[in-house]
Amino acid sequence: MTVEAKRSTTVAVIVPMFNAERTIGATLASICRQTHQALDIIIVDDGSSDRSLSIVAEYAKQDPRIRILRQANSGVAAARNNGAAATDAEFLAFIDADDLWAPSKIALQWQALDEGGPSVGLAYCWYALIDEHSRVFSLHNRPSHEGHVLQRMCRNNFVGNGSSMLMRRSAFEEAGQFDPSLRARNAQGCEDLLICLRIAENYEFRVIQQHLIGYRMTNTNMSSDVKRMLSSCEIVLAEYRGKYPQYGSDLDAHLVDMIHWLVVRAFVSGRFFDGCDLLRRFLALAPRLAISSLPNILDVYCRARLVPDWLKARLRGLQRNAELRPLYMETIP
């Protein structure tokens, strides 16, 4: 394929949106700044009741690549599937309405898929954790897993979030799209993990080792509902325990890791009672790991919540985090 043909290959960007007036403008701006400009940008409004739609409409006036679909509130899986059905693009990318992309995100991932050939179904990248003000508080996410990664996905969701994935439509369709039944079972949250596992059964993965996503942690996004997320994870892992019993120990470790992550999420989002409940379960399942993880949990909490400097100075081992964190858009490559 010629360079010109590569540049003109359309990538669909699907943005599920529900009451995202505080963040959707910044998210859209990061999409529109992509160096790969052949984009079909589909905003799927999932029954918003705030100013989200009017904000998107203003952006759409300035950028003809943006179009809006509306649906009754049906959840993130249905919104993503409806967005994918509304485009004939061969490549599909998804971004949540509160996350940010570096300008080179789509271009680098598309190149990885193109160079890998049809056997490579999904490309992902590293993500920076950002707070409600878009300030970076962690760059620790640095996975390197590529190729046939099913067992690695059973052990750990290294892809991390839905804003990370660029996939071939063929892989998306063969995986059965995103599964809306999780929401129907009051277990919304691990649709991303499930589709990655299903794609990994039949396709290879590639990784871009750059922090091309600003992944926002707040008390309003879907993953802050930690108990529902845990139920969702347990359902997904149970499915794969039945399909691949040889990966049972990996799936057990995955659940422990998820509980650890959800403890952090709960405290960062201000859900202290949920965080304490999950911490007790973490201690029961893996007491040594839970105890050794406590300093890290406190560290991430202080970074994310921008604890005042005078308090950080009194927290042993956290002095190195006392400086103000940079904005994501100031640090991206």
C-alpha positions in Angstrom: 0.0 0.0 0.0 1.3 3.4 -0.9 2.0 6.1 1.7 -0.9 8.1 0.2 -3.3 5.2 0.5 -2.2 4.6 4.1 -3.0 8.2 5.0 -6.4 7.9 3.4 -7.4 4.7 5.1 -10.4 5.6 7.3 -10.4 4.8 11.0 -13.7 5.0 12.8 -13.5 6.6 16.2 -16.5 5.8 18.4 -17.2 7.8 21.5 -19.9 6.6 23.9 -21.2 9.6 25.9 -23.4 10.0 28.9 -23.6 13.3 30.8 -20.0 14.2 29.9 -20.3 18.0 29.7 -17.2 18.5 31.9 -14.8 16.5 29.7 -16.3 15.8 26.2 -14.8 19.0 24.8 -11.2 18.1 25.7 -11.8 14.5 24.6 -13.0 15.7 21.2 -10.2 18.2 20.8 -7.7 15.4 21.3 -9.4 13.3 18.7 -9.5 16.1 16.1 -5.8 16.7 16.6 -4.8 13.2 15.4 -2.1 13.2 12.8 -4.0 10.4 11.0 -6.7 12.7 9.7 -8.9 10.2 7.8 -11.3 9.7 10.7 -15.0 9.0 10.9 -15.8 10.4 14.4 -19.0 9.0 15.8 -20.4 10.3 19.1 -23.0 8.0 20.5 -25.1 9.8 23.0 -26.5 7.4 25.5 -29.4 9.4 26.8 -27.5 12.4 28.2 -29.5 15.0 30.1 -26.8 17.7 30.5 -25.1 20.0 28.0 -23.0 17.2 26.3 -25.0 17.2 23.1 -24.8 21.0 22.6 -21.0 20.9 23.2 -20.6 18.2 20.6 -22.8 20.0 18.1 -20.5 23.0 18.4 -17.5 20.9 17.6 -19.3 19.2 14.7 -19.9 22.7 13.1 -16.1 23.1 13.0 -15.2 19.6 12.0 -17.3 17.7 9.4 -15.8 14.4 10.4 -17.9 14.5 13.6 -21.4 13.1 13.6 -23.8 12.3 16.4 -26.0 9.3 17.0 -28.6 9.2 19.8 -30.0 6.2 21.7 -32.0 5.7 24.8 -29.8 4.9 27.8 -28.5 1.4 27.0 -25.0 1.3 28.3 -21.5 1.5 26.9 -21.5 -1.8 25.1 -24.6 -1.0 23.1 -23.3 2.5 22.4 -20.0 1.2 21.0 -21.8 -1.5 18.9 -24.2 1.0 17.5 -21.4 3.3 16.6 -19.5 0.5 14.8 -22.7 -0.4 12.9 -23.0 3.1 11.6 -19.7 3.1 9.8 -18.1 0.8 7.2 -14.5 1.6 8.3 -12.2 -1.4 8.4 -10.5 -0.2 11.5 -12.3 0.7 14.8 -11.0 2.8 17.7 -12.9 3.6 20.9 -12.4 6.3 23.4 -14.4 7.1 26.6 -15.8 10.6 26.8 -13.5 11.6 29.6 -10.1 10.4 28.3 -7.5 12.1 26.1 -5.4 10.9 23.2 -1.9 12.0 22.1 -1.9 13.3 18.5 0.1 10.3 17.2 -2.1 7.6 18.8 -4.1 6.4 15.8 -1.2 6.8 13.3 1.2 4.6 15.4 -1.4 2.0 16.1 -2.6 1.8 12.5 1.0 1.4 11.4 1.4 -1.5 13.8 -1.7 -3.3 12.4 -0.7 -2.6 8.8 2.8 -4.0 9.3 1.5 -7.0 11.3 -0.9 -8.1 8.6 -4.3 -9.7 8.9 -3.2 -12.0 11.8 -2.8 -9.0 14.0 -6.3 -8.0 15.2 -5.6 -5.4 17.9 -3.1 -2.7 18.8 -2.9 -1.1 22.2 -0.6 1.4 23.9 0.5 2.7 27.3 -1.7 5.1 29.3 -1.0 7.9 31.8 -3.3 8.2 34.8 -4.8 11.7 35.0 -7.0 13.4 37.6 -10.1 15.5 37.1 -7.9 18.5 36.1 -6.0 16.4 33.5 -2.9 16.4 35.6 -0.7 13.3 35.3 -0.2 11.4 38.5 1.2 8.1 37.2 3.2 6.8 34.3 3.7 3.3 35.7 1.7 1.5 33.0 4.4 0.0 30.7 3.3 -3.5 29.4 5.2 -5.1 26.5 3.1 -8.1 25.7 2.6 -8.9 21.9 1.8 -11.8 19.7 -0.4 -14.6 21.0 -1.4 -13.2 24.3 -4.5 -15.2 25.5 -2.8 -16.6 28.6 -1.3 -13.2 29.4 -4.8 -11.7 29.1 -6.1 -14.4 31.4 -3.5 -13.4 33.9 -3.8 -9.6 33.7 -5.7 -7.0 31.6 -2.6 -5.3 30.4 -4.6 -3.5 27.7 -6.1 -1.6 30.6 -9.1 0.3 29.2 -11.3 0.8 26.2 -9.6 4.0 25.0 -6.4 2.0 24.3 -7.7 -0.3 21.5 -7.5 0.0 17.8 -8.8 -3.1 16.2 -9.7 -4.6 12.8 -13.4 -4.8 12.1 -12.9 -8.5 11.3 -11.5 -9.1 14.8 -14.4 -7.1 16.3 -17.0 -9.0 14.4 -15.5 -12.4 15.1 -15.4 -11.6 18.8 -19.1 -11.0 18.8 -18.7 -7.2 19.4 -19.1 -5.8 22.9 -21.3 -7.8 25.2 -24.4 -5.8 26.3 -25.5 -8.7 28.6 -23.1 -7.6 31.3 -25.2 -4.5 31.9 -28.3 -6.5 31.8 -26.9 -8.6 34.7 -26.0 -5.4 36.6 -22.3 -6.1 36.0 -21.3 -3.4 33.6 -17.6 -2.6 33.5 -15.5 -5.4 32.0 -16.7 -5.2 28.4 -13.2 -4.2 27.4 -11.6 -7.1 29.1 -14.1 -9.5 27.6 -13.6 -8.4 24.0 -9.8 -8.4 24.4 -10.0 -12.0 25.6 -12.2 -13.0 22.7 -9.9 -11.3 20.2 -6.9 -12.9 21.7 -8.3 -16.3 21.1 -7.9 -15.8 17.3 -5.6 -12.9 16.7 -2.2 -11.5 17.7 -1.8 -8.2 19.5 0.7 -5.3 19.1 1.8 -2.6 21.6 3.0 0.9 21.1 5.3 1.6 24.0 4.3 5.2 24.5 1.8 6.9 26.9 -0.6 7.8 24.2 -3.7 8.0 26.5 -4.6 10.2 29.4 -6.9 7.8 31.4 -9.0 9.8 33.8 -9.7 8.6 37.3 -12.7 10.5 38.9 -15.7 9.7 41.0 -18.1 10.0 38.1 -16.8 7.6 35.4 -18.1 4.1 35.1 -15.1 2.3 36.6 -15.6 4.2 39.9 -18.6 1.9 40.6 -16.1 -0.7 42.0 -18.6 -3.3 43.2 -20.3 -3.5 39.9 -16.8 -3.7 38.2 -15.9 -6.6 40.5 -19.1 -8.5 39.6 -18.4 -7.9 36.0 -14.8 -9.2 36.3 -16.0 -12.3 38.1 -18.5 -13.1 35.4 -15.9 -12.7 32.6 -13.2 -14.7 34.4 -15.7 -17.5 35.2 -16.4 -17.8 31.5 -12.8 -18.2 30.7 -12.2 -20.6 33.6 -14.8 -22.8 31.9 -13.2 -22.5 28.5 -9.6 -22.7 29.5 -9.2 -24.6 32.8 -5.5 -24.9 32.2 -5.3 -21.1 32.9 -7.0 -21.4 36.3 -4.0 -20.1 38.3 -3.7 -17.1 35.9 -7.4 -16.3 36.3 -7.1 -16.6 40.1 -4.2 -14.1 40.1 -6.1 -11.8 37.7 -9.0 -11.6 40.2 -6.6 -10.6 43.0 -5.0 -8.0 40.8 -8.4 -6.6 39.9 -9.4 -6.3 43.6 -6.2 -4.5 44.3 -6.9 -2.1 41.4 -10.5 -1.5 42.6 -9.3 -0.7 46.1 -7.3 2.1 44.6 -10.2 3.2 42.4 -12.6 3.2 45.4 -10.4 5.4 47.6 -9.4 7.8 44.7 -13.1 8.3 43.8 -14.1 8.9 47.4 -15.9 5.5 47.9 -14.3 4.8 51.3 -16.7 2.2 52.5 -16.5 0.3 49.3 -12.7 0.6 49.4 -12.6 -0.8 53.0 -14.8 -3.7 52.0 -12.6 -4.5 49.0 -9.4 -4.1 51.1 -10.8 -6.7 53.6 -11.4 -9.1 50.7 -7.9 -8.4 49.3 -6.4 -9.2 52.8 -8.4 -12.4 52.9 -7.3 -13.6 49.5 -3.7 -12.5 49.5 -2.7 -11.2 52.9 1.1 -10.7 52.2 0.5 -9.0 48.9 -2.2 -6.8 50.4 0.0 -5.7 53.3 3.0 -5.0 51.0 0.7 -3.0 48.6 -0.5 -0.6 51.3 2.2 2.0 50.7 1.6 1.9 47.0 -2.2 2.3 47.5 -1.5 5.4 49.8 1.0 6.7 47.3 -1.5 6.6 44.3 -4.2 8.1 46.5 -2.1 11.0 47.4 -1.0 11.6 43.7 -4.6 11.3 42.4 -6.3 13.5 45.1 -3.5 16.1 45.0 -3.1 15.9 48.8 -1.6 19.2 50.1 2.1 19.5 50.2 2.3 20.0 54.0 0.4 16.6 54.5 2.5 14.8 52.0 5.6 15.9 53.8 4.4 14.1 56.9 3.6 10.9 55.1 6.6 8.7 55.2 8.1 7.9 51.8 5.8 10.3 49.9 8.0 13.4 49.8 8.9 12.7 46.2 5.3 13.3 45.2 4.9 16.7 46.7 5.5 18.6 43.4 2.5 19.7 41.3 1.9 17.2 38.5 2.0 18.3 34.8 -1.0 18.5 32.5 -1.2 15.5 30.2 -1.3 17.5 27.0 2.0 19.2 28.1 3.8 15.9 28.5 2.6 13.7 25.5 5.0 12.8 22.7 
